């Protein structure tokens, strides 16, 4: 027999003309004997148009006004460098001179880089693969949910995913999370197909997808793997020996697709490759286990600057209720209560189904996905940005669609014990939506009463019309269901529309993209990465409602100021569209906690010494200094060396020329040593280096900093501010975006003894 909740029965396949049982297949128990499935029912006429409409809606939300959107300059610079150098493209280098990489594996950058190589470097050229990946995720989830729960469930799941606020925000940004989610959803969907069809190829494909996800954001790409393993191991009809063989082959595929890049990097001598950003020793293996591994969960960077314990980052304090706090609540939590109710009730309803029941397998897969991601992000003590939570959205969407359909069937099934579960889930959803909307003081104040009223009317209609079978009462029941859906999605839809259409879109500066209004300052960003004497690396802009480094209030701005308060200038071409605007760098992991609402310790918004500084050194890319550096580059490979990746990224985008980030994103990378600096100067590959600009001591080696500073001041020649248009040292410091006076030094081969 089949599960009463399974819309698509899945037969046990027996070889024609043979009654023998394969030794690799479990003997069929009487309770698992399934008659041949009838031909699949023809898809309803509305199914495909509904999916197309959802994809069009999502495309508009993700792409409207994109050319005016501020992207992440950290990744934008790396993509641009990859269009100038294939070596930079492969390693994920921040600069085309290949001094330092970004702090992530390069798979997402590779995809964006290929697009920009073909179509030219620009916002749309860079973002086209991201938007395509976002739409692909919706399509794959729709297809997977449809196979397990039917067309209605698939449409609801696709719509929920498309309208998740934080998903809309991150899909309009060039962070790697959009491609990460696509690969993980594809991996989960293929694993369900392998479980259902008893085929090896989909299982291997699933492993490859998760391996590529690993090469997008490392260990985050593995979070859902325990659910995949559990579902295949339990629900597949294959015998244990065959399962073991298939899982072993999939493990090989996972290992190869996960570690090909790290292995290739390790085979290249350290002198012939860039320093791997975020690592302690310049190796990809250290990055895997430290900064992008356990450091994210347990705190600490794996490279010096401790991780602001307690998860004190952009997403509020770590704890089981983190997803419902003022910062994350409006981004991801709208439908988590309903998804939880649907998961538990669905598993109970499937309790007597066969072990191989496809509906229960899907519930366990997407429920496990949600629980694993929820616990990981809620309890993470390390760096935690709101946009990480976009990874929860597919699980929430699948459970709302599939689980919602199961609750509807139970509600209409005549069993009074189940008649209250669907209304209870909808009621909790409505109440939570009102709570979230009331947090946004002064924002669409009409919306929360409307959601409350519609929810109440929908619930009354469901109870009164529950037993309707035909005529007007049945149509009114349908209206009640539609009203409940509208009430549940009204809040997230309003939030989701703000990045593209509204004037209040949280922090849409590329640094920390969010959707909707400001509903809490969040926690001050981890600072402490900047090394004393160098321009610090842009302080935390806070959570939604905070400020970008430099003190600019973020309210869904489209241009935004660069870190340090200066306007980011567009990079030179190579492209045909508008160039990405500067918006700041991606993550601010690191040591001491900054102040709330984007105010760094010391009281200055996002830029006082003691945090990571105001964006550091060259954050604003002062046009006078840039012109001077270009005029006097004298054949050097790099235009200048600055302290951190944010500053270097802004320079790369402003000039189109390589710039060195000496100490990486957090200011804690040991990429630049005195020996290395002397070598670069002696070869004539670097003439200018910037010292000063505030920023407290970080987790790096401050003795190295002092050594470099002393050597540069002793052997270099300070460039007078008047030579590039500034009238005083203080003006020079402010012009470069530094929070304190900074000095540019000239070094020539003759200065190296």
C-alpha positions as CSV (number, residue, x, y, z in Angstrom):
1,X,0.0,0.0,0.0
2,X,1.1,3.6,-0.3
3,X,0.9,6.5,2.1
4,X,-2.4,8.1,2.2
5,X,-0.6,11.4,2.0
6,X,1.5,10.6,-1.1
7,X,0.1,12.2,-4.2
8,X,2.4,10.2,-6.5
9,X,2.7,6.5,-5.6
10,X,6.1,5.0,-6.2
11,X,6.0,1.3,-7.0
12,X,8.5,-1.4,-6.0
13,X,10.1,-2.4,-9.2
14,X,10.5,-6.2,-9.9
15,X,12.4,-7.5,-12.9
16,X,10.0,-8.8,-15.5
17,X,9.6,-12.6,-15.6
18,X,11.4,-13.2,-12.3
19,X,10.2,-13.6,-8.8
20,X,13.6,-13.9,-7.2
21,X,14.8,-11.2,-4.8
22,X,18.1,-9.6,-5.6
23,X,20.7,-10.0,-2.8
24,X,21.3,-6.3,-3.0
25,X,17.7,-5.5,-2.3
26,X,15.7,-5.9,0.9
27,X,13.0,-8.5,0.7
28,X,9.7,-6.8,0.2
29,X,7.6,-6.8,3.4
30,X,3.9,-7.2,3.0
31,X,3.4,-3.7,4.4
32,X,5.7,-2.3,1.7
33,X,4.2,-4.1,-1.3
34,X,3.1,-1.4,-3.7
35,X,1.0,-2.0,-6.7
36,X,2.1,-0.5,-10.0
37,X,1.6,3.2,-10.0
38,X,-1.1,4.6,-12.3
39,X,0.1,7.0,-15.0
40,X,0.9,10.4,-13.6
41,X,-2.1,12.7,-13.6
42,X,-1.9,15.4,-16.2
43,X,-0.7,18.7,-14.8
44,X,-3.5,21.2,-14.2
45,X,-3.6,23.9,-16.8
46,X,-2.8,26.6,-14.2
47,X,0.4,25.0,-13.0
48,X,2.9,26.1,-15.6
49,X,1.5,29.6,-16.0
50,X,1.6,30.0,-12.2
51,X,5.3,28.9,-12.1
52,X,6.1,31.3,-15.0
53,X,4.3,34.2,-13.2
54,X,6.3,33.5,-10.0
55,X,9.5,33.5,-11.9
56,X,8.6,36.8,-13.6
57,X,7.7,38.3,-10.2
58,X,11.0,37.1,-8.7
59,X,13.0,38.4,-11.7
60,X,11.5,41.8,-11.2
61,X,12.2,41.8,-7.5
62,X,15.8,40.7,-8.1
63,X,16.6,42.8,-11.1
64,X,14.6,46.0,-10.9
65,X,16.8,49.1,-10.5
66,X,19.8,46.9,-10.2
67,X,22.1,49.3,-12.0
68,X,21.6,51.7,-9.1
69,X,22.2,49.1,-6.5
70,X,25.4,49.2,-4.5
71,X,27.3,45.9,-4.7
72,X,30.0,44.4,-2.5
73,X,33.2,46.2,-3.6
74,X,35.3,43.4,-2.0
75,X,33.9,40.8,-4.4
76,X,33.4,43.3,-7.3
77,X,37.2,44.0,-7.2
78,X,38.0,40.3,-7.3
79,X,35.6,39.7,-10.2
80,X,37.2,42.7,-12.1
81,X,40.7,41.3,-11.4
82,X,39.6,37.9,-12.7
83,X,38.7,39.6,-16.0
84,X,42.3,41.0,-16.2
85,X,44.2,37.8,-15.2
86,X,43.3,34.2,-15.6
87,X,45.6,33.5,-12.6
88,X,43.5,35.9,-10.5
89,X,40.3,34.2,-11.8
90,X,41.5,30.8,-10.7
91,X,42.8,31.8,-7.3
92,X,40.1,34.3,-6.5
93,X,42.6,37.1,-6.1
94,X,41.5,40.5,-5.0
95,X,44.1,42.1,-7.3
96,X,45.2,41.2,-10.8
97,X,48.8,41.3,-9.5
98,X,47.9,38.2,-7.4
99,X,49.2,39.4,-4.0
100,X,46.2,38.3,-1.9
101,X,42.9,36.3,-2.5
102,X,39.5,37.0,-1.0
103,X,38.6,35.0,2.1
104,X,36.3,32.5,0.2
105,X,36.9,29.8,-2.4
106,X,36.4,31.2,-5.9
107,X,33.6,29.2,-7.5
108,X,31.0,32.0,-7.4
109,X,33.6,34.5,-8.5
110,X,34.6,32.3,-11.3
111,X,31.0,32.3,-12.6
112,X,30.6,36.0,-12.4
113,X,34.1,36.5,-13.9
114,X,33.3,34.4,-16.9
115,X,30.1,36.4,-17.5
116,X,32.1,39.7,-17.3
117,X,34.8,38.3,-19.6
118,X,32.2,37.5,-22.2
119,X,30.0,40.6,-21.9
120,X,32.3,43.1,-20.3
121,X,32.6,44.2,-16.7
122,X,29.6,45.9,-15.3
123,X,26.7,45.6,-12.8
124,X,24.4,43.7,-15.0
125,X,27.1,41.5,-16.5
126,X,28.2,40.5,-13.0
127,X,24.7,40.0,-11.6
128,X,23.2,38.1,-14.5
129,X,24.5,34.7,-13.2
130,X,23.4,35.6,-9.7
131,X,19.8,36.3,-10.9
132,X,19.8,33.2,-13.1
133,X,20.9,31.2,-10.1
134,X,18.1,32.6,-7.9
135,X,15.5,31.8,-10.5
136,X,17.0,28.4,-11.0
137,X,16.6,27.7,-7.3
138,X,12.9,28.5,-7.4
139,X,12.4,26.2,-10.4
140,X,14.3,23.3,-8.9
141,X,12.5,23.6,-5.6
142,X,9.1,23.8,-7.4
143,X,10.0,20.6,-9.3
144,X,11.1,18.7,-6.2
145,X,8.1,19.7,-4.1
146,X,5.8,18.9,-7.0
147,X,7.0,15.3,-7.2
148,X,6.4,14.7,-3.5
149,X,3.4,16.9,-2.6
150,X,1.7,17.9,-5.9
151,X,1.2,21.1,-8.0
152,X,-0.5,23.3,-5.4
153,X,2.3,22.6,-2.8
154,X,4.9,23.4,-5.4
155,X,3.3,26.7,-6.4
156,X,3.1,27.8,-2.7
157,X,6.7,26.7,-2.1
158,X,8.0,28.6,-5.1
159,X,6.0,31.8,-4.1
160,X,7.2,31.7,-0.5
161,X,10.9,31.3,-1.6
162,X,10.5,34.1,-4.1
163,X,9.1,36.5,-1.5
164,X,11.4,35.8,1.4
165,X,12.8,39.2,2.3
166,X,16.4,38.3,3.0
167,X,16.5,36.2,-0.1
168,X,15.4,39.1,-2.3
169,X,18.1,41.3,-0.7
170,X,21.0,38.9,-1.2
171,X,19.9,38.0,-4.7
172,X,20.4,41.6,-5.6
173,X,23.9,41.5,-4.3
174,X,27.1,39.9,-5.6
175,X,27.9,37.9,-2.4
176,X,28.3,34.1,-3.1
177,X,25.3,33.0,-1.1
178,X,22.9,33.0,-4.1
179,X,25.0,30.5,-5.9
180,X,25.5,28.6,-2.7
181,X,21.8,28.1,-2.2
182,X,21.2,27.0,-5.8
183,X,23.9,24.3,-5.4
184,X,22.5,23.0,-2.1
185,X,18.9,23.0,-3.3
186,X,20.0,21.1,-6.4
187,X,21.9,18.6,-4.2
188,X,18.9,18.0,-2.0
189,X,16.5,17.6,-4.9
190,X,18.8,15.1,-6.7
191,X,19.2,13.2,-3.4
192,X,15.4,12.9,-3.2
193,X,15.3,11.7,-6.8
194,X,18.0,9.1,-6.1
195,X,16.0,7.9,-3.1
196,X,12.8,7.6,-5.0
197,X,14.2,6.1,-8.2
198,X,17.0,3.9,-6.8
199,X,19.5,5.3,-9.3
200,X,23.1,6.0,-8.7
201,X,23.6,8.9,-11.1
202,X,21.3,11.4,-9.2
203,X,23.1,10.5,-6.0
204,X,26.5,11.3,-7.5
205,X,25.1,14.5,-9.0
206,X,23.9,15.5,-5.5
207,X,27.4,14.9,-4.1
208,X,28.9,17.0,-6.9
209,X,26.5,19.9,-6.2
210,X,27.4,19.9,-2.5
211,X,31.0,19.7,-3.4
212,X,30.7,22.8,-5.6
213,X,28.8,24.4,-2.7
214,X,31.8,23.7,-0.6
215,X,33.9,25.6,-3.1
216,X,31.5,28.5,-2.8
217,X,31.5,29.0,1.0
218,X,33.3,26.0,2.3
219,X,31.8,24.2,5.3
220,X,28.5,26.2,5.1
221,X,27.9,24.2,1.9
222,X,27.8,21.0,4.0
223,X,25.2,22.0,6.6
224,X,22.3,20.0,5.0
225,X,24.4,16.9,4.3
226,X,23.3,15.0,7.4
227,X,19.7,15.2,6.3
228,X,20.6,14.0,2.8
229,X,22.5,11.0,4.2
230,X,19.7,10.1,6.7
231,X,17.0,10.3,4.0
232,X,18.9,8.1,1.5
233,X,20.0,5.6,4.1
234,X,16.5,5.1,5.6
235,X,14.1,5.6,2.7
236,X,15.8,4.0,-0.3
237,X,14.4,0.7,-1.3
238,X,17.9,-0.7,-2.1
239,X,19.5,-3.3,0.1
240,X,22.1,-2.3,2.6
241,X,25.1,-3.6,0.5
242,X,23.9,-1.6,-2.5
243,X,23.3,1.5,-0.4
244,X,26.8,1.2,1.0
245,X,28.4,1.0,-2.4
246,X,26.4,3.9,-3.8
247,X,27.2,6.1,-0.8
248,X,30.9,5.2,-1.1
249,X,30.9,6.3,-4.7
250,X,29.0,9.5,-3.8
251,X,31.5,10.1,-1.1
252,X,34.3,9.9,-3.7
253,X,32.4,12.4,-5.9
254,X,31.9,14.7,-2.9
255,X,35.6,14.6,-2.0
256,X,36.8,15.3,-5.5
257,X,34.3,18.1,-6.2
258,X,35.0,19.6,-2.8
259,X,38.8,19.6,-2.6
260,X,40.0,20.0,-6.2
261,X,40.6,23.7,-5.8
262,X,42.4,23.4,-2.4
263,X,44.5,20.6,-3.7
264,X,45.4,22.6,-6.8
265,X,46.4,25.6,-4.7
266,X,48.6,23.4,-2.4
267,X,50.4,22.0,-5.4
268,X,51.5,25.5,-6.5
269,X,54.6,26.8,-4.6
270,X,53.8,29.5,-2.2
271,X,56.1,32.0,-4.0
272,X,54.1,31.4,-7.3
273,X,50.6,32.0,-5.9
274,X,48.8,34.7,-3.9
275,X,48.5,34.5,-0.2
276,X,45.1,32.9,0.7
277,X,43.1,35.5,2.4
278,X,41.6,34.6,5.8
279,X,44.2,31.9,6.5
280,X,47.0,32.0,9.1
281,X,49.7,30.5,6.9
282,X,48.6,31.3,3.3
283,X,47.1,27.9,2.7
284,X,43.7,26.9,1.5
285,X,43.6,24.0,4.1
286,X,44.0,26.5,7.0
287,X,41.1,28.6,5.5
288,X,38.9,25.5,5.4
289,X,39.4,24.5,9.0
290,X,39.7,27.9,10.6
291,X,38.2,31.1,9.3
292,X,35.6,29.4,7.0
293,X,35.2,26.4,9.2
294,X,34.9,26.0,13.0
295,X,35.7,29.6,13.5
296,X,32.3,30.5,12.1
297,X,30.5,28.4,14.7
298,X,32.7,28.5,17.7
299,X,34.0,32.0,17.4
300,X,37.5,33.2,16.5
301,X,38.9,33.7,13.1
302,X,41.5,31.0,12.8
303,X,43.8,33.8,11.9
304,X,44.3,36.0,14.9
305,X,41.5,38.4,15.6
306,X,39.2,36.7,18.0
307,X,35.6,36.4,17.0
308,X,33.7,38.7,19.4
309,X,32.3,35.9,21.6
310,X,28.6,35.3,22.0
311,X,28.0,35.8,18.3
312,X,28.1,39.5,18.9
313,X,27.9,40.5,15.3
314,X,25.5,41.9,12.7
315,X,22.7,39.5,13.7
316,X,22.4,39.9,17.4
317,X,23.4,37.7,20.3
318,X,23.7,33.9,19.6
319,X,20.9,31.8,21.1
320,X,18.0,29.6,20.1
321,X,15.7,32.6,19.6
322,X,18.1,34.6,17.4
323,X,16.0,34.1,14.2
324,X,13.2,36.0,15.9
325,X,15.1,39.0,17.2
326,X,14.8,42.6,16.0
327,X,17.4,42.2,13.4
328,X,16.6,38.8,11.8
329,X,12.9,38.6,12.6
330,X,11.7,40.6,9.6
331,X,14.3,39.0,7.3
332,X,13.5,35.3,7.6
333,X,11.2,34.4,10.5
334,X,7.7,35.2,9.1
335,X,6.8,31.6,8.2
336,X,9.1,29.6,10.5
337,X,6.3,28.9,13.0
338,X,4.0,27.6,10.3
339,X,6.8,25.5,8.8
340,X,7.5,24.0,12.2
341,X,3.8,23.1,12.7
342,X,3.6,21.6,9.2
343,X,6.8,19.5,9.8
344,X,5.7,18.0,13.0
345,X,2.1,17.4,11.9
346,X,3.2,16.0,8.6
347,X,5.6,13.5,10.2
348,X,2.8,12.4,12.5
349,X,0.4,12.0,9.6
350,X,3.0,9.9,7.8
351,X,3.7,7.7,10.9
352,X,2.2,4.6,9.4
353,X,3.4,5.0,5.9
354,X,6.0,2.6,4.5
355,X,9.6,3.2,5.2
356,X,10.1,4.2,1.6
357,X,7.3,6.7,1.5
358,X,8.3,9.6,-0.7
359,X,6.3,12.1,1.1
360,X,7.9,11.4,4.5
361,X,11.3,11.4,2.8
362,X,10.7,14.9,1.5
363,X,9.5,16.1,4.9
364,X,12.6,14.7,6.6
365,X,14.8,16.2,3.9
366,X,13.4,19.7,4.0
367,X,12.7,19.6,7.7
368,X,16.2,18.5,8.4
369,X,17.5,21.2,6.1
370,X,15.6,23.8,8.2
371,X,16.5,22.5,11.6
372,X,20.2,22.1,10.7
373,X,20.5,25.6,9.3
374,X,18.5,27.1,12.1
375,X,20.6,25.6,14.8
376,X,23.9,26.4,13.1
377,X,23.0,30.1,12.5
378,X,21.2,30.6,15.8
379,X,24.1,29.2,17.9
380,X,27.0,30.5,15.8
381,X,29.5,32.4,18.0
382,X,31.5,33.7,15.1
383,X,30.7,36.1,12.3
384,X,27.0,36.1,11.5
385,X,25.4,38.3,8.9
386,X,21.6,38.5,8.4
387,X,22.0,37.4,4.7
388,X,23.4,34.0,5.8
389,X,19.9,33.1,6.8
390,X,18.8,33.0,3.1
391,X,19.9,29.4,3.3
392,X,16.9,28.7,5.6
393,X,14.4,29.9,2.9
394,X,14.2,26.7,0.8
395,X,13.4,24.6,3.8
396,X,10.8,27.0,5.0
397,X,9.2,27.3,1.6
398,X,9.1,23.5,1.0
399,X,7.5,22.9,4.4
400,X,5.0,25.7,3.9
401,X,4.0,24.3,0.5
402,X,4.2,20.5,1.1
403,X,3.3,20.6,4.8
404,X,0.5,23.1,4.2
405,X,-1.1,20.8,1.7
406,X,-0.9,17.9,4.1
407,X,-2.5,20.0,6.8
408,X,-5.3,21.0,4.4
409,X,-6.0,17.4,3.6
410,X,-6.1,16.6,7.3
411,X,-8.4,19.6,7.9
412,X,-10.8,18.4,5.3
413,X,-10.5,14.8,6.1
414,X,-13.3,14.6,8.6
415,X,-11.2,13.7,11.6
416,X,-12.0,16.2,14.3
417,X,-8.6,15.7,16.0
418,X,-6.9,17.3,13.0
419,X,-9.4,20.1,12.3
420,X,-7.6,22.6,14.6
421,X,-4.0,22.1,13.4
422,X,-4.2,24.1,10.1
423,X,-6.1,27.0,11.7
424,X,-3.7,27.0,14.7
425,X,-0.7,27.2,12.3
426,X,-2.3,30.1,10.4
427,X,-3.3,31.9,13.6
428,X,0.3,31.7,15.0
429,X,1.6,33.0,11.6
430,X,-0.8,35.9,11.7
431,X,0.0,36.9,15.2
432,X,3.7,36.7,14.5
433,X,3.3,38.8,11.4
434,X,1.5,41.5,13.4
435,X,4.4,41.5,16.0
436,X,7.0,41.9,13.3
437,X,5.1,44.7,11.5
438,X,4.6,46.6,14.8
439,X,8.3,46.5,15.3
440,X,8.8,48.7,12.3
441,X,7.7,52.0,13.9
442,X,6.1,54.4,11.5
443,X,6.5,52.0,8.5
444,X,3.3,51.1,6.6
445,X,1.3,51.4,9.8
446,X,-1.9,50.3,8.0
447,X,-0.5,46.9,7.2
448,X,-0.5,45.2,10.6
449,X,-4.2,45.9,11.3
450,X,-5.0,44.7,7.8
451,X,-3.1,41.5,8.3
452,X,-4.8,40.9,11.6
453,X,-8.3,41.5,10.3
454,X,-7.7,39.3,7.2
455,X,-6.3,36.5,9.3
456,X,-9.3,36.5,11.6
457,X,-11.8,36.5,8.8
458,X,-9.9,33.7,7.1
459,X,-9.9,31.6,10.2
460,X,-13.6,32.2,10.8
461,X,-14.3,31.2,7.2
462,X,-12.3,28.0,7.6
463,X,-14.1,26.8,10.7
464,X,-17.6,27.8,9.4
465,X,-17.1,26.3,5.9
466,X,-14.9,23.3,6.8
467,X,-17.4,20.7,5.7
468,X,-18.5,22.5,2.5
469,X,-18.8,20.2,-0.5
470,X,-20.2,22.2,-3.4
471,X,-21.7,25.5,-4.5
472,X,-21.3,28.9,-2.9
473,X,-20.0,27.5,0.4
474,X,-17.2,25.7,-1.3
475,X,-16.2,28.8,-3.2
476,X,-16.2,30.8,0.0
477,X,-14.0,28.2,1.6
478,X,-11.6,28.7,-1.3
479,X,-11.7,32.4,-0.7
480,X,-10.9,31.8,3.0
481,X,-7.8,29.8,2.0
482,X,-6.7,32.5,-0.4
483,X,-7.2,35.1,2.3
484,X,-5.1,33.1,4.7
485,X,-2.3,32.9,2.1
486,X,-2.5,36.6,1.4
487,X,-2.4,37.4,5.2
488,X,0.6,35.2,5.7
489,X,2.6,36.6,2.7
490,X,1.6,40.3,3.0
491,X,4.3,41.2,5.5
492,X,7.2,39.4,3.8
493,X,6.1,40.8,0.4
494,X,6.2,44.3,1.7
495,X,9.7,43.8,3.1
496,X,10.8,42.0,-0.1
497,X,9.6,44.8,-2.3
498,X,11.6,47.5,-0.5
499,X,15.1,46.8,-2.0
500,X,13.8,47.3,-5.5
501,X,11.0,49.8,-5.1
502,X,11.1,51.3,-1.6
503,X,13.2,54.0,0.1
504,X,13.7,52.0,3.2
505,X,15.6,48.9,2.5
506,X,17.8,48.3,5.4
507,X,21.5,48.1,4.6
508,X,21.6,47.7,0.9
509,X,25.2,48.8,0.5
510,X,26.6,45.5,-0.5
511,X,28.2,45.2,2.9
512,X,25.2,43.8,4.8
513,X,22.2,43.6,2.5
514,X,18.8,43.4,4.2
515,X,15.2,44.1,3.2
516,X,12.5,46.2,4.8
517,X,12.6,48.9,7.3
518,X,15.1,49.5,10.1
519,X,13.9,47.4,13.1
520,X,16.9,47.4,15.5
521,X,20.5,48.4,15.5
522,X,21.8,44.9,15.8
523,X,25.2,44.4,17.4
524,X,28.2,46.5,16.6
525,X,30.4,44.8,14.1
526,X,33.5,42.9,15.2
527,X,36.3,45.3,14.9
528,X,39.9,45.0,16.0
529,X,41.2,43.7,12.7
530,X,43.0,46.8,11.7
531,X,46.6,47.1,12.6
532,X,47.8,50.1,14.5
533,X,49.3,52.7,12.2
534,X,47.5,51.6,9.1
535,X,44.1,52.6,7.9
536,X,41.7,50.3,9.6
537,X,39.4,48.1,7.7
538,X,35.9,49.7,7.6
539,X,34.1,49.5,10.9
540,X,30.8,47.7,11.3
541,X,27.8,49.4,9.9
542,X,25.6,47.7,12.4
543,X,22.5,45.7,11.7
544,X,19.4,47.1,9.9
545,X,19.1,50.6,11.0
546,X,22.9,51.0,11.4
547,X,25.3,53.1,9.4
548,X,27.8,52.3,6.8
549,X,31.4,53.0,7.7
550,X,31.8,56.7,7.5
551,X,28.5,57.5,9.1
552,X,26.1,57.3,6.2
553,X,22.6,56.3,7.3
554,X,21.4,53.4,5.2
555,X,17.8,53.4,4.2
556,X,17.9,51.4,1.0
557,X,20.2,53.8,-0.7
558,X,21.1,53.0,-4.2
559,X,24.4,54.7,-4.5
560,X,25.8,54.8,-1.1
561,X,29.0,56.1,0.1
562,X,32.2,54.1,0.1
563,X,33.7,53.1,3.3
564,X,35.2,56.2,4.8
565,X,32.5,58.4,3.6
566,X,33.8,59.2,0.2
567,X,31.8,58.4,-2.9
568,X,33.0,55.3,-4.7
569,X,34.1,56.1,-8.2
570,X,33.4,53.9,-11.1
571,X,36.1,51.7,-12.5
572,X,37.4,52.0,-16.0
573,X,35.8,50.0,-18.5
574,X,36.2,46.9,-20.3
575,X,32.4,46.7,-20.0
576,X,29.4,48.0,-21.8
577,X,27.0,48.5,-18.9
578,X,27.1,50.6,-15.8
579,X,29.9,49.7,-13.5
580,X,29.3,48.3,-10.0
581,X,29.1,51.0,-7.4
582,X,31.3,50.7,-4.3
583,X,29.1,49.7,-1.4
584,X,31.8,48.4,0.9
585,X,33.3,45.1,1.6
586,X,31.6,41.9,2.5
587,X,32.1,40.8,6.1
588,X,33.7,42.3,9.1
589,X,34.8,39.4,11.2
590,X,37.1,40.0,14.0
591,X,37.9,41.1,17.4
592,X,36.4,43.7,19.7
593,X,32.8,44.7,19.5
594,X,31.9,47.9,17.9
595,X,29.1,50.2,19.1
596,X,25.5,49.9,18.2
597,X,23.9,51.6,15.2
598,X,27.2,51.7,13.4
599,X,29.0,53.7,16.0
600,X,32.5,52.4,16.6
601,X,34.1,52.7,20.0
602,X,35.1,56.2,20.6
603,X,31.8,57.7,19.5
604,X,32.3,58.4,15.8
605,X,29.9,56.7,13.5
606,X,31.7,53.7,12.0
607,X,35.1,55.2,12.0
608,X,36.8,56.1,15.3
609,X,40.1,54.6,16.1
610,X,39.8,51.5,18.3
611,X,37.4,49.8,15.9
612,X,38.6,48.8,12.5
613,X,38.7,52.4,11.4
614,X,36.6,54.3,9.0
615,X,37.1,52.3,5.9
616,X,40.7,52.7,6.1
617,X,43.2,54.5,4.1
618,X,42.0,54.6,0.5
619,X,38.4,53.8,1.1
620,X,37.1,56.9,-0.5
621,X,39.6,56.7,-3.4
622,X,40.5,60.5,-3.3
623,X,40.7,61.6,-7.0
624,X,43.7,63.8,-6.5
625,X,45.8,61.2,-4.8
626,X,44.7,58.5,-7.3
627,X,45.7,60.8,-10.2
628,X,49.1,61.4,-8.6
629,X,49.7,57.6,-8.0
630,X,48.8,56.8,-11.6
631,X,51.0,59.5,-13.0
632,X,54.0,58.3,-10.9
633,X,53.4,54.6,-11.1
634,X,56.5,54.2,-13.2
635,X,55.9,50.7,-14.4
636,X,55.2,49.2,-11.0
637,X,52.8,46.2,-10.9
638,X,50.8,47.6,-8.0
639,X,49.6,51.2,-7.7
640,X,50.0,51.3,-3.9
641,X,49.9,49.1,-0.8
642,X,47.3,49.8,1.8
643,X,46.4,48.0,5.0
644,X,43.2,46.1,4.2
645,X,41.1,44.6,1.4
646,X,38.3,47.1,1.6
647,X,40.6,50.0,0.8
648,X,42.4,48.0,-1.9
649,X,39.1,46.9,-3.4
650,X,37.9,50.5,-3.7
651,X,41.2,51.5,-5.4
652,X,41.0,48.7,-7.9
653,X,37.4,49.6,-8.8
654,X,38.3,53.3,-9.0
655,X,41.4,52.9,-11.2
656,X,41.3,49.5,-12.8
657,X,44.8,48.8,-11.6
658,X,46.1,46.3,-9.0
659,X,46.5,47.5,-5.4
660,X,47.9,45.5,-2.5
661,X,46.0,44.7,0.6
662,X,48.8,44.0,3.0
663,X,46.8,42.5,5.8
664,X,43.6,41.2,4.3
665,X,40.0,41.7,5.1
666,X,40.2,41.7,8.8
667,X,43.6,43.3,8.9
668,X,44.9,40.1,10.5
669,X,46.4,38.2,7.5
670,X,50.2,38.0,7.5
671,X,50.3,38.4,3.8
672,X,52.9,41.2,3.8
673,X,56.2,40.7,5.6
674,X,59.2,43.0,5.6
675,X,61.2,40.5,3.4
676,X,58.3,40.5,0.9
677,X,58.0,44.3,0.9
678,X,61.8,44.7,0.4
679,X,61.6,42.2,-2.5
680,X,58.7,44.0,-4.2
681,X,60.4,47.4,-3.9
682,X,63.8,46.1,-5.1
683,X,62.1,44.6,-8.2
684,X,60.3,47.9,-8.9
685,X,56.9,46.2,-8.6
686,X,55.8,48.6,-5.8
687,X,56.6,52.2,-5.2
688,X,54.0,53.5,-2.8
689,X,52.8,52.4,0.6
690,X,50.3,54.1,2.9
691,X,50.9,54.3,6.6
692,X,48.6,55.7,9.3
693,X,44.8,56.3,9.3
694,X,43.8,55.0,12.7
695,X,42.6,51.6,13.6
696,X,43.4,49.8,16.8
697,X,45.6,46.8,17.2
698,X,44.0,43.7,15.7
699,X,44.6,40.0,16.1
700,X,47.6,40.1,13.8
701,X,51.3,40.4,14.5
702,X,51.8,43.9,15.7
703,X,55.6,43.4,15.9
704,X,55.5,42.8,12.2
705,X,53.5,46.0,11.8
706,X,56.0,48.0,13.8
707,X,58.9,46.5,11.8
708,X,57.3,47.4,8.5
709,X,56.4,50.9,9.7
710,X,59.9,51.6,11.0
711,X,61.5,50.4,7.8
712,X,59.2,52.4,5.5
713,X,59.6,55.6,7.5
714,X,63.4,55.1,7.6
715,X,63.9,54.3,3.9
716,X,60.9,55.9,2.1
717,X,60.1,59.5,1.2
718,X,56.9,60.9,2.4
719,X,54.7,62.4,-0.3
720,X,53.6,65.9,0.6
721,X,49.9,66.4,0.6
722,X,50.3,69.5,-1.5
723,X,51.7,67.4,-4.4
724,X,48.3,65.8,-5.0
725,X,46.1,68.7,-4.2
726,X,45.5,68.5,-0.4
727,X,46.4,71.7,1.5
728,X,47.2,70.0,4.9
729,X,47.9,66.6,6.4
730,X,44.5,66.5,8.0
731,X,42.9,67.1,4.6
732,X,45.0,64.4,3.1
733,X,43.9,62.0,5.8
734,X,40.2,62.8,5.3
735,X,40.5,62.8,1.6
736,X,41.7,59.2,1.6
737,X,38.9,58.1,3.8
738,X,41.1,57.5,6.9
739,X,39.8,58.3,10.3
740,X,43.1,59.8,11.3
741,X,46.1,61.4,9.4
742,X,47.7,59.0,7.0
743,X,50.9,59.4,5.0
744,X,51.9,57.9,1.6
745,X,55.5,57.0,1.1
746,X,57.5,56.6,-2.0
747,X,60.0,53.7,-2.2
748,X,62.4,53.0,-5.0
749,X,64.9,50.1,-5.6
750,X,67.7,52.4,-4.6
751,X,66.2,52.7,-1.2
752,X,66.7,49.0,-0.5
753,X,70.2,48.3,0.7
